[in-house]
């Protein structure tokens, strides 16, 4: 038990680097899918008519449905 309290705590979140698949720019945040597709908020806004219907968006690569969280 004492050996566990001596170990430094690790953060569960890892620092991610994103690259938008539309504009090909490195971003601090992108909406992403498990298949690897990533889209930045700017490109998402431009393409919202084709990939979103409100609270959900559909990945254009694999067609999975994601909640906007």
N, CA and C atoms as a LAMMPS dump frame, in Angstrom:
ITEM: TIMESTEP
0
ITEM: NUMBER OF ATOMS
207
ITEM: BOX BOUNDS ff ff ff
-5.0000000000000000e+02 5.0000000000000000e+02
-5.0000000000000000e+02 5.0000000000000000e+02
-5.0000000000000000e+02 5.0000000000000000e+02
ITEM: ATOMS id mol type element x y z
1 1 1 N 0.815 -1.2 0
2 1 2 C 0 0 0
3 1 3 C 0.852 1.256 0
4 2 1 N 1.931 1.264 0.719
5 2 2 C 2.737 2.47 0.798
6 2 3 C 3.457 2.758 -0.522
7 3 1 N 3.738 1.715 -1.316
8 3 2 C 4.435 1.947 -2.589
9 3 3 C 3.531 2.681 -3.584
10 4 1 N 2.214 2.485 -3.49
11 4 2 C 1.299 3.171 -4.396
12 4 3 C 1.222 4.654 -4.089
13 5 1 N 1.269 5.035 -2.83
14 5 2 C 1.164 6.438 -2.474
15 5 3 C 2.44 7.209 -2.823
16 6 1 N 3.561 6.507 -2.99
17 6 2 C 4.817 7.172 -3.315
18 6 3 C 4.946 7.451 -4.816
19 7 1 N 4.199 6.72 -5.654
20 7 2 C 4.289 6.908 -7.09
21 7 3 C 3.622 8.226 -7.494
22 8 1 N 4.207 8.953 -8.433
23 8 2 C 3.559 10.198 -8.88
24 8 3 C 2.281 9.889 -9.647
25 9 1 N 1.296 10.744 -9.476
26 9 2 C 0.028 10.547 -10.175
27 9 3 C 0.205 10.915 -11.638
28 10 1 N -0.399 10.127 -12.498
29 10 2 C -0.337 10.386 -13.931
30 10 3 C -1.68 10.921 -14.404
31 11 1 N -1.625 11.82 -15.322
32 11 2 C -2.852 12.368 -15.896
33 11 3 C -3.437 11.367 -16.876
34 12 1 N -4.721 11.205 -16.842
35 12 2 C -5.371 10.284 -17.771
36 12 3 C -5.437 10.86 -19.177
37 13 1 N -5.55 12.171 -19.262
38 13 2 C -5.639 12.798 -20.579
39 13 3 C -4.246 12.94 -21.17
40 14 1 N -4.16 12.636 -22.425
41 14 2 C -2.89 12.825 -23.109
42 14 3 C -3.007 14.053 -24.001
43 15 1 N -1.917 14.708 -24.181
44 15 2 C -1.919 15.886 -25.031
45 15 3 C -1.992 15.437 -26.475
46 16 1 N -3.033 15.882 -27.161
47 16 2 C -3.237 15.461 -28.543
48 16 3 C -2.87 16.58 -29.493
49 17 1 N -2.398 16.189 -30.613
50 17 2 C -2.195 17.127 -31.709
51 17 3 C -3.17 16.728 -32.798
52 18 1 N -3.851 17.703 -33.337
53 18 2 C -4.863 17.444 -34.346
54 18 3 C -4.434 18.014 -35.684
55 19 1 N -4.867 17.368 -36.751
56 19 2 C -4.678 17.891 -38.094
57 19 3 C -5.983 17.695 -38.845
58 20 1 N -6.564 18.809 -39.26
59 20 2 C -7.838 18.773 -39.968
60 20 3 C -7.658 18.096 -41.32
61 21 1 N -8.561 17.188 -41.648
62 21 2 C -8.488 16.487 -42.93
63 21 3 C -8.933 17.357 -44.092
64 22 1 N -9.643 18.45 -43.808
65 22 2 C -10.108 19.338 -44.887
66 22 3 C -9.062 20.392 -45.242
67 23 1 N -8.613 21.168 -44.237
68 23 2 C -7.671 22.258 -44.515
69 23 3 C -6.211 21.841 -44.329
70 24 1 N -5.98 20.657 -43.801
71 24 2 C -4.635 20.095 -43.602
72 24 3 C -3.764 20.896 -42.629
73 25 1 N -4.377 21.743 -41.796
74 25 2 C -3.633 22.543 -40.838
75 25 3 C -3.607 21.872 -39.469
76 26 1 N -2.537 22.083 -38.725
77 26 2 C -2.453 21.607 -37.353
78 26 3 C -3.333 22.476 -36.47
79 27 1 N -4.11 21.88 -35.62
80 27 2 C -5.059 22.616 -34.775
81 27 3 C -4.937 22.152 -33.333
82 28 1 N -5.434 22.994 -32.42
83 28 2 C -5.46 22.611 -31.005
84 28 3 C -6.685 21.774 -30.681
85 29 1 N -7.731 21.853 -31.538
86 29 2 C -8.936 21.053 -31.335
87 29 3 C -9.537 20.683 -32.682
88 30 1 N -9.981 19.459 -32.789
89 30 2 C -10.748 18.996 -33.946
90 30 3 C -11.803 18.02 -33.456
91 31 1 N -12.952 18.003 -34.118
92 31 2 C -13.906 16.927 -33.914
93 31 3 C -13.262 15.715 -34.558
94 32 1 N -13.317 14.558 -33.899
95 32 2 C -12.645 13.397 -34.472
96 32 3 C -13.476 12.138 -34.34
97 33 1 N -13.139 11.175 -35.173
98 33 2 C -13.83 9.892 -35.231
99 33 3 C -12.821 8.79 -34.922
100 34 1 N -13.306 7.657 -34.495
101 34 2 C -12.452 6.517 -34.205
102 34 3 C -11.702 5.994 -35.415
103 35 1 N -12.207 6.289 -36.611
104 35 2 C -11.545 5.825 -37.836
105 35 3 C -10.332 6.683 -38.185
106 36 1 N -10.179 7.834 -37.501
107 36 2 C -9.038 8.704 -37.756
108 36 3 C -9.397 10.028 -38.406
109 37 1 N -10.636 10.189 -38.852
110 37 2 C -11.056 11.439 -39.474
111 37 3 C -11.073 12.548 -38.44
112 38 1 N -10.526 13.721 -38.802
113 38 2 C -10.519 14.885 -37.931
114 38 3 C -10.936 16.113 -38.736
115 39 1 N -11.774 16.97 -38.134
116 39 2 C -12.204 18.199 -38.796
117 39 3 C -12.234 19.33 -37.772
118 40 1 N -11.625 20.455 -38.14
119 40 2 C -11.559 21.601 -37.225
120 40 3 C -12.916 22.313 -37.193
121 41 1 N -13.177 23.108 -36.159
122 41 2 C -14.463 23.801 -36.048
123 41 3 C -14.76 24.73 -37.237
124 42 1 N -13.74 25.359 -37.798
125 42 2 C -13.941 26.257 -38.933
126 42 3 C -14.432 25.472 -40.155
127 43 1 N -13.767 24.381 -40.48
128 43 2 C -14.178 23.555 -41.618
129 43 3 C -15.512 22.874 -41.347
130 44 1 N -15.746 22.509 -40.084
131 44 2 C -17.024 21.902 -39.712
132 44 3 C -18.164 22.872 -39.995
133 45 1 N -17.96 24.152 -39.625
134 45 2 C -18.998 25.161 -39.85
135 45 3 C -19.285 25.322 -41.344
136 46 1 N -18.242 25.28 -42.175
137 46 2 C -18.417 25.408 -43.623
138 46 3 C -19.143 24.207 -44.221
139 47 1 N -18.935 23.026 -43.65
140 47 2 C -19.498 21.778 -44.195
141 47 3 C -20.645 21.222 -43.371
142 48 1 N -21.15 22.006 -42.435
143 48 2 C -22.194 21.535 -41.522
144 48 3 C -23.425 21.024 -42.267
145 49 1 N -23.758 21.638 -43.377
146 49 2 C -24.939 21.241 -44.149
147 49 3 C -24.867 19.788 -44.602
148 50 1 N -23.664 19.251 -44.781
149 50 2 C -23.529 17.898 -45.298
150 50 3 C -23.212 16.824 -44.269
151 51 1 N -22.764 17.243 -43.063
152 51 2 C -22.365 16.221 -42.093
153 51 3 C -23.083 16.324 -40.751
154 52 1 N -23.954 17.32 -40.574
155 52 2 C -24.615 17.472 -39.279
156 52 3 C -26.099 17.765 -39.446
157 53 1 N -26.878 17.3 -38.476
158 53 2 C -28.304 17.614 -38.456
159 53 3 C -28.713 18.135 -37.081
160 54 1 N -27.839 18.895 -36.461
161 54 2 C -28.135 19.464 -35.146
162 54 3 C -27.204 18.898 -34.088
163 55 1 N -27.723 18.056 -33.185
164 55 2 C -26.89 17.554 -32.086
165 55 3 C -25.958 16.397 -32.475
166 56 1 N -26.038 15.945 -33.71
167 56 2 C -25.178 14.839 -34.142
168 56 3 C -24.439 15.208 -35.416
169 57 1 N -23.322 14.507 -35.662
170 57 2 C -22.636 14.642 -36.948
171 57 3 C -22.237 13.26 -37.427
172 58 1 N -22.151 13.106 -38.728
173 58 2 C -21.852 11.818 -39.336
174 58 3 C -20.484 11.887 -39.996
175 59 1 N -19.616 10.961 -39.655
176 59 2 C -18.275 10.913 -40.237
177 59 3 C -18.393 10.634 -41.735
178 60 1 N -17.797 11.475 -42.572
179 60 2 C -17.889 11.239 -44.012
180 60 3 C -17.07 10.045 -44.499
181 61 1 N -16.112 9.592 -43.686
182 61 2 C -15.294 8.436 -44.099
183 61 3 C -15.948 7.108 -43.777
184 62 1 N -16.428 6.95 -42.532
185 62 2 C -16.966 5.635 -42.128
186 62 3 C -18.458 5.666 -41.812
187 63 1 N -19.07 6.837 -41.837
188 63 2 C -20.502 7.027 -41.61
189 63 3 C -20.966 6.713 -40.187
190 64 1 N -20.068 6.749 -39.22
191 64 2 C -20.483 6.609 -37.819
192 64 3 C -21.177 7.887 -37.374
193 65 1 N -22.132 7.733 -36.485
194 65 2 C -22.875 8.874 -35.953
195 65 3 C -22.275 9.26 -34.596
196 66 1 N -21.977 10.551 -34.423
197 66 2 C -21.364 11.07 -33.195
198 66 3 C -22.222 12.157 -32.604
199 67 1 N -22.282 12.202 -31.276
200 67 2 C -22.959 13.284 -30.567
201 67 3 C -21.993 14.46 -30.44
202 68 1 N -22.529 15.66 -30.525
203 68 2 C -21.721 16.874 -30.335
204 68 3 C -21.572 17.087 -28.828
205 69 1 N -20.449 16.66 -28.282
206 69 2 C -20.238 16.777 -26.822
207 69 3 C -19.054 17.652 -26.538
